[in-house]
Amino acid sequence: MTPVLEVRDLGVTIGTDEGPVLAVDGLSFDMAAGEVVALVGESGCGKSMTALAIMGLLPPAAARRGSVRLAGRELTALDSRAMRDVRGREIAMVFQEPMTSLNPAFTVGYQIAEVLRRHQGLSRRAATARAVELLDRVRIPAPAARIGEYPHQMSGGMRQRVMIAMAVACNPKVLIADEPTTALDVTIQAQVLDIMRELRADLGTAILLITHDLGVVADIADRVEIMYAGTHAESAPAGELFAAPGHPYTTGLLGAVPRPGLPAGDDRKRLQEIPGMVPTVRERAAACVFAPRCGRADAGCRAARPVLREIAPGHFAACFHPVNRAGALAQPETGGQEAR
């Protein structure tokens, strides 16, 4: 099956007063139609920069390298005008904070209708009617009345659903959702995830879910891409990753998740801490960037950079000493097979 989105060796360098920072370094992955891929990592690992690079929305101080192909079309070769035609129609994004993404001076109905008029050429009346349908689709009550409201008149959960309605207005092939459930209570989180499931089922939209919430990942993702300090650490089907993480960083992330239901006083209930700090990467690493924090690291890890290699069917890890399915260390290798 031909991937709907192909990302190859994606890199983002940001210029700062202290010198360039390599925010994303060599990220590669594919997405199939209707697939939910979670891009996971702690704050500052490059997740949002990856999304902005795919969308062609990087700040002026940032430079992009690598390839991004949407349905076989190379997006990095498009000029700004052509990219504006693609954004919203073929690939769309739900940003992390809807209050800063929605225009406070216009009603939500106007903002949704504007997308439809821009990309589908609908009349004002037809676009407004379609906006009502979209608000109903994302479960906003009394949508015909809500289209006349301004963003500040809505709750956080409703604003997030408005953003989703805008993003899927033109039935895009790919939807990028950047922390779509952050700052929402658990009930609203569940509703937002249900809406995303319905959109995938009804429209066949591929969803790139950017998050640090492993509970959300376990709930909705088909596959998981783990990032660390801008690099690609691990790639696996969601069930495989949770059952048998191969990279020590992934193991650390899972160990930091609270596990309810354990007996009081059980030592396993304590959250595990990954020692050390995430480095600021200013040039392409010549060694494993996780080595200073890794209990498995040896001289080889500090002398060469691991690449993604397959440690189980469909499961890749950028580690010289990954853990295999049985929980034992795999034999170290110097070579590697790139994921997809």
N, C-alpha and C positions, 0 to 999 in steps of 0.2 A: 504494500500500500504506500502510495506517495505521501510523504508528510505534508501537512498544510503549512507548517512553519519549520524552517531549518535554520539553526543558528550555528555558525562555525567560527571557532577561534575568536570569539568576540572580546574585544578589549576596549577599555575606556580609561583615558589618562586625563587627570584634572590638574590644571595649573594653579599653584598656590604661591603665596609669598615665600614659603619655605622650600619651594621646588615642586616638581610634578609628583602627583600621587597616582599610583596605578590602582584605580578603584575596581576594575574588572580585568582579569588577566586569563585569556584563553578559555572562555566558556563555550561549550558546544552541547547542543541537545536538539532533538526533534519533537514535534507534536503532531499527532494524527487528528483527523476530524473527530470531534466529540470527546476527545481525551482531556482529562484534568491533570495537569502537571503542576506539582507544588515546588516552588523555588524557596528553599529553606536556609536559614542561617541567622546568626545573631545580628543585632543592629550594627550597621557600618560595614557589613560583609560585601556589599555591592549589589544587593537584590534590586533596590529601586533604580539604581543606575543602569542595571541590565534592562529593566523595563523601559526607561527613557531612551536608551540607546536603540532598542528595537523600534520604538515609536518615532525615532528621529526628533526627540524633544530635549536633547542634552543642552545644558547651559553653555553660553559662549566660551567659557574657560575650559570646556571639555572637548577632547578629540576621540573619535571612534575609529577602530580598525576591525577587520574581520568581515564576515558575510552574514546577512540576514535575508533569507528568501521566503517570501509569502506566496504559496501556491505556485512555486517555480519562478517567481519574479524577484529579482534582486533589488531590495529596498534601498541599500546603501548607494546605489547608482542613480537614484531619483533626485531631481532638484526639489527645492522647497515647495514649489507650486504643485508638482506631481504628487509629492508626499501628502500635501493637504487633501488631495482628492482620495488618497488611500485611507488616511486616518478618518475614522468615523464610519466609513462605508465598508471597508474590508478588514480592518483591524481597529479595535477600540480599547479604551482603557478606563477603568474605574479607579480614580485616585484615592489616596489614603484618607484625606480630610475633605469631605464634600462641602463644608462651609466655606473653605477657601477656593474650591473649584467651581462652585456655582456662583453666578453673578448676582450679587444682592440687589441690583437695580432692576432686574427683570423677573417676571413671574416664572415659576417652574414650567408652566405650559408653554410659554413663549420660547424658553430655552430648548425644550424638547422639539417643538415645532421647527425651530431654526435649523436643527440638524437635518430634519426631513426635507425642508425646503432647499437646503444647500446641496444635499447629496441625491435626492430623488426628484427634485423639481416639483414638489406638490404645491398646490395653491394654499393660501393661508387657511381657508376653511377646511380643506382636506387634511392638512398637517395638524390642525388643532384637534380634529376628530380622531386622528391616529394617535395623538398625544394622550388623549383620554383612554384609548384602548391600551396603550403601553403602561399607563399608571395603574390601570385595573390589573394588567398582567403581573405587575410586581406587587400586587396586593395592597395598594393604597386605597383605603376606604373612600367612598364618595368621590371618585376621580373627576367627575365633571365639575365639581365645586373646587377641588384641590388645584386644578390647573391655573386658577386665578390667584393662588397664594404665592407669597415670596418665600425664599429659603428660610428666613429667620422665623417664619410662622410655623415651621415644621420641626418635629423632633429629629434627633440625630439619626435614628433608624429610618425615618421617612426620607430624609435627605439622601441617605445612602441608597435607598431604593429608587429615588429619582435619578441618581447618577447611573444606576444600572439600566433604567429605562432609556436614558439618553444613549448609553453605550451600545445597547442592542437594537436601537431604533431601525437601523438599516440591515439587520441580520448579518453582522460581521462574521468572517471565517474564524477569527481569533479574538478572544476577549482577555485582556490583561487586567487582573484585579489585584491592586496593591493594598494589602492589609485591609480587606473589605469589612472585617468584623471587629477591628480594633475599636475600643471604647464603647462597644455596644454590650448591653446586658445579654445574658445567655439565651433568653427567649428570642430576642431580636436576632442574635447571631444565628440561631437555628432557622429562623424564617429566611434570612438572607441566603444561607446555604441551600435551603430548599428551593429558593428561586433560581439559584445557579444550576442546580440539578435539572430543574424543569427546562431551563433554556438550553442546556446541553442536549436533553432528550428531544425537545421539540424542534430545535434549529440545527442541531449537529455542530454547534459552536465548540471549538477547542478553547479551553480555559487555562491560562497561566496564572496560577494562584501564588502570589508572593506573600509569605507569612513567616512568623517565628513561632506560631501557635501549633504545636504538634498534635493537639487534640483536634483542631480543624483539619489538619492534614490527614489524620487517621479516618476522619469522618467522610471526606469527599474525594481525596486524591487517588488517581490511578497509579501515578508514578511520582517519584520524588527526586529532585536534584538538590544536593547539599552543597552550599558554598561556604568557604572559609577564607577570610582575608582576600577577597576578590577572586580566588581560585576555585576550581571545580573539584570538590573532594570525593563525592560519591553520587552514584546514579543507580536507582533500583525501583522495581515495582513496590508500591507502598507496603503491601503485606510482607514482602520479603525484607524490606528495610527495617521494619519494626521487629520482625522475628529474629533477624540475624544481621545486624549492622556490621559492615566490614571495616569501616574507617574508624580509628580511635576518636576522632572528633564527633562523629555521629553517635558513637557509644556514650560520649560525654554529654551530648545534648539530651539523649534519652534518659540518662541517669539524673539529669537535673529536673525531670518532670515529676511533680508530686503524684504519689500512687495511693489513692484512697482505699480504705478497706483493710489496711494492714493493722495488726494488733497494736495497741498503745504501747509505746516504749520500744517497739521493734526498730533495731538499728537500720534496717533497710528503708525505713520511712524517711530517714534523713536525706536531704537533697545532696547529690554528689556535686562537687565543685571541680571545674577544669582549672588547674593551676595556671598562673601567669596571665598575661594580657595579650589581646589581639594586636599584632604588629601593624604599623603603618608601612605599607609597601610602596616604595618609591621607584623601584625598577624591577624588571622581570626576575623572579627568584631563580637562583641557581641551585637551590636545595629545597627540601620540604619546608614550607612555611609553618607547618604545625609542629615541627621537630622540637623547638624549645619548650613546648608544653606537653610533649607526648612521652608516656612511660615506656613505649616500645622503641623509641628512637635509638639508633646506633650511629656509628661513624658514617656508614653509607647514606643514611638519611640526611646527614649534614653536608654531604659532598655532592649529591645529585638530586635532581627534582623528579619525583615520581609522576607518571602519567596514568590516566585512567586505564585500567586493565580489567578484564572480565574475571571475576572470582567465583561466579556462579552464573547459570544461564540468565542473561539479561541484567546481571548485577555487576556494576563496575565500581572500582575504588582506586583513587590515586594514592596508593600506599605501598611501600615495600614490604610491610608486615601486616597485611589484612587478616582479620579473623575469618575463618571459613565457617560453613554452615553448622559444623559440630562444635564450634566454640574454640577451636584450636588455631594457633597461628599458622597461616599458610607459609609455604617456603618463599623466602625473598627472591625477587626477580629484578633484573636490571632493565629489561625491556618492558614494553607495554602495548596493549591494543587499545586504540582510541575508541571511545564509546560512539557507536553509530557514525 
